[in-house]
Amino acid sequence: MADSVNIFVLNWNGKDLTLDCLKSLKNISYSNAKVVVIDNGSTDDSVISIKENYPDVNIIKLPENIGFAGGNNAGFKLVKEKADYSIFLNNDTFVDPHFVEPLITALESNTNAKQTAPKIYYANKPDTIWFAGGKVNLWMGLIWHIGIREKDSAEFSVNREIDYGTGCCVAMRSNDFDSIGMFDESFPMYAEDVDLSLRFKQEGGRIIFISESKVWHKVSVSMGGQFSIAKWKRKHMGKMKLVAKHIKPYQIPFSLPLAMLVSILEFFTIPVIKLFSSRD
């Protein structure tokens, strides 16, 4: 039998998004995968609707919204059956039926690979890249997606080592996720995924972009749109925390001011937002 996989889908008052996501997950081809919905204290009857439409889906209901990192960590710890592998998937996505196999195969074939991440497209532009790998420059406080807003092409169809896997969809061994300390819950929704990958890399691990695995993302629906002020604020706070946590002492006089400057430019100019945004 294939190794077991838990696919964790975090929901907070996103009933319709989650139902659409589950509809696509119902058709996946991987033979030993279970879907786990983590409900982050929803008040929109999400749990009732999910139970009615997908009675076989495991639902972990949390009493209140404890954020992206906290919700995913809690669901991972509370799930009844630990799987060999864990995939964390945003609820505002839908997936290719065969998206699981390439992610797991790459982890199985490379013991140094600690995370695998799929190619992610915009849901409203199905052939346009949202994520084909993540890059980080701590010196300048920059975090960005490879290929963002570009049409898919051969350039983005090559597996490669990357700096981080996006929390929109990322796979890893369950034991690795547990032993590294899971997501850092002090992050304000943004950059906790980058932080997790950087911690894996600090221990010698590799983060691999897997072009054969495909997901589509309904960008930033839960945060009020692609360039909302609420989103910018959380991104800024997350990025500043990430830089402060991971830079060397001698980088502080350069990196923190530069990170602040980039955030200010992001706020005032959409072209700069498009160039440097880590999660649209």
WONOR-V817688 format. One line per field, one symbol per residue. phi: phi as a letter, one per 30 degrees, with the letter a starting at -180 (. if undefined). A space follows every 10 residues. Layout:
phi=???
This chain:
phi=.dedbccccd bbhbeddddd ddedddcdcd dbcbcbcccc idbciedddd dddbddddcc ccdadciddd dddddddced cdcdbbccbd dcbbbdecdd edddeddddb dddcbbbddb cdddbdccdc bbkcbbbdec icbacdidic ddaeeccbda dbdacddeaa cadddddddd jidddddcic idddeddddd ddcjdcccdc ddcbbccddh edcijdbddd dedddddddd dddddcdded dedcdddddd dddddedcbd ededdcdcbc
